[in-house]
Amino acid sequence: MSTKKMVLAAFFLALALYLPFITVQIPQLGSILLPMHYPVLLCGFVCGSGMGLLVGFVAPLLRSFLFSAPPFPIAAVPMAFELAAYGLLTGLLYKMLPKRPSSIYVSLIAAMVGGRIVWGAVRYVMLLTGTAFSWEIFISSVLLGSLPGIMLQIVLIPLLVMALQRAGLMENA
C-alpha cells in the first residue's frame, strides 16, 4: 500500500466526516443529497476496492460516535455496510472494466445499486432484532427520498473521476 493511497484515503474519510456539516441546518437535506456518499465513491475509484471498503465502513460509524449522526445503530450500521459496498464495488469494477468514460458510469451505477441492496439486507437483518423496517421504508429511503442525491452522484462523480485522471491521481487509470 502506497503512502499516496493512504493519504488520499484519509482525505476522503475526512471529507465524509465533514461534508454532512453543510446540510446540518436542514437535517432532511442530508438524506436527500447524501453528502457522505461522494467521498466514499471517489475513494473506491481513486484508492481501489480495499481502501474504498475501509473508508466506507468506518466513515458512518466514526461520524456517529463523534457527532451522534447518523444515529447509532439504526442508521449508522446499515449505512456502514452500504458505503463499504460502494467503496468496494467502485474500486473493483473500475479496475476490471476497460478504461473508458462509460466504465466509470457502469462502475458507479452498479456500486450504487449494490450498496443499496446491502443497506436493505442489513436493515432486514436488523428487523429480526426488533427494528422497524418494511418494503415501503426500503423504497422511500433507497430511491424516492434520495433521488436528487442519486442524480447528483451520477452527474458529479464521473466528472470528478475524469478530472482526477487528468491530474494523475488515479493509479487504476
C-alpha positions in Angstrom: 0.0 0.0 0.0 1.5 3.3 -1.0 1.7 6.4 1.2 -0.1 8.4 -1.5 -3.0 5.9 -1.4 -3.2 6.1 2.4 -3.1 9.9 2.4 -5.8 10.1 -0.2 -8.0 7.6 1.7 -7.5 9.7 4.9 -8.6 12.8 2.8 -11.7 11.0 1.6 -12.5 9.9 5.2 -12.1 13.5 6.4 -14.4 14.7 3.6 -17.0 12.0 4.5 -16.9 13.3 8.1 -17.0 17.0 7.1 -19.5 17.2 4.2 -22.6 16.4 6.2 -22.0 19.6 8.2 -23.0 21.5 5.1 -26.5 20.2 5.5 -26.7 20.2 9.3 -29.1 23.2 9.4 -31.7 21.2 7.5 -31.3 17.6 8.6 -33.6 16.2 5.9 -31.3 17.7 3.3 -28.6 15.2 4.3 -30.8 12.3 3.5 -31.7 13.9 0.2 -28.2 15.0 -1.0 -26.3 12.1 0.6 -23.1 14.0 1.4 -21.1 11.1 2.9 -21.6 9.0 -0.3 -19.5 11.2 -2.6 -16.1 10.8 -0.9 -16.6 7.1 -0.4 -17.5 6.5 -4.1 -14.5 8.6 -5.1 -12.2 6.7 -2.7 -13.1 3.4 -4.4 -12.2 4.9 -7.8 -9.0 6.6 -6.7 -7.6 4.3 -4.0 -9.1 1.0 -5.0 -11.5 -1.5 -3.6 -9.7 -2.2 -0.3 -9.4 1.4 0.8 -12.8 2.2 -0.5 -14.3 -0.6 1.6 -12.4 0.5 4.7 -13.3 4.2 4.3 -16.9 3.4 3.5 -17.3 1.2 6.6 -15.5 3.5 9.0 -17.0 6.8 8.0 -20.6 6.5 9.2 -19.6 4.7 12.4 -16.9 7.2 13.2 -19.2 10.1 12.4 -21.9 8.6 14.6 -19.6 8.2 17.6 -18.0 11.7 17.1 -21.1 13.7 16.2 -24.1 11.5 17.0 -25.2 11.5 13.4 -26.1 9.3 11.7 -27.9 7.8 14.7 -26.3 4.6 16.1 -27.2 1.8 15.4 -30.4 2.4 13.4 -28.8 4.5 10.6 -25.1 4.2 11.2 -24.8 0.4 10.9 -26.7 -0.2 7.7 -25.0 2.9 6.2 -21.6 1.5 7.1 -22.3 -1.7 5.2 -23.8 0.3 2.3 -20.9 2.7 2.0 -18.4 -0.2 2.3 -20.1 -1.8 -0.6 -19.9 1.4 -2.6 -16.1 1.7 -2.0 -15.5 -2.0 -2.7 -17.6 -2.2 -5.8 -16.4 1.1 -7.4 -12.8 0.1 -6.9 -13.3 -3.5 -8.0 -15.4 -2.8 -11.1 -13.4 0.2 -12.3 -10.2 -1.9 -12.1 -11.8 -4.8 -14.1 -13.5 -2.8 -16.8 -11.8 -1.1 -19.8 -10.6 2.4 -19.1 -13.3 4.3 -20.9 -15.7 7.0 -19.6 -18.6 4.6 -19.9 -16.8 2.2 -17.5 -16.9 5.0 -14.8 -20.7 5.2 -15.2 -21.1 1.4 -15.2 -18.9 1.0 -12.1 -20.7 3.9 -10.3 -24.3 2.8 -11.1 -23.6 -0.9 -10.3 -22.0 0.1 -7.0 -24.9 2.4 -6.1 -27.4 -0.5 -6.8 -25.2 -3.0 -4.9 -24.8 -0.7 -1.9 -28.5 0.0 -1.7 -29.2 -3.8 -1.8 -26.7 -4.3 1.0 -28.3 -1.5 3.0 -31.7 -3.2 2.6 -30.3 -6.6 3.6 -28.7 -5.1 6.8 -31.9 -3.3 7.6 -33.8 -6.5 7.1 -31.5 -8.4 9.5 -31.9 -5.6 12.0 -35.7 -6.1 11.6 -35.2 -9.5 13.1 -33.8 -7.8 16.2 -36.8 -5.6 16.6 -36.0 -2.6 14.4 -38.9 -1.4 12.3 -38.5 -2.0 8.5 -40.8 -2.6 5.6 -40.8 -2.6 1.8 -42.2 0.9 1.9 -39.3 2.1 4.1 -36.9 0.5 1.7 -38.3 2.1 -1.4 -38.8 5.5 0.1 -35.3 5.5 1.7 -33.4 4.0 -1.2 -34.9 5.7 -4.1 -37.6 8.3 -3.6 -36.2 10.3 -0.7 -32.7 10.4 -2.1 -33.3 10.8 -5.8 -31.7 14.3 -6.0 -28.5 12.9 -4.4 -28.5 9.9 -6.7 -28.8 12.2 -9.7 -26.0 14.5 -8.4 -23.8 11.4 -7.9 -24.4 10.2 -11.5 -23.5 13.7 -12.8 -20.7 14.8 -10.5 -18.7 11.6 -9.7 -17.8 10.7 -13.3 -16.7 14.3 -13.9 -14.6 14.3 -10.8 -13.1 10.9 -11.7 -12.2 12.1 -15.2 -10.6 15.3 -13.7 -8.6 13.2 -11.2 -7.4 11.0 -14.1 -6.2 14.1 -15.9 -4.5 15.3 -12.7 -2.6 11.9 -12.4 -4.2 10.9 -9.1 -5.7 7.7 -10.4 -3.5 4.7 -10.1 -6.1 2.5 -11.7 -6.4 4.7 -14.8 
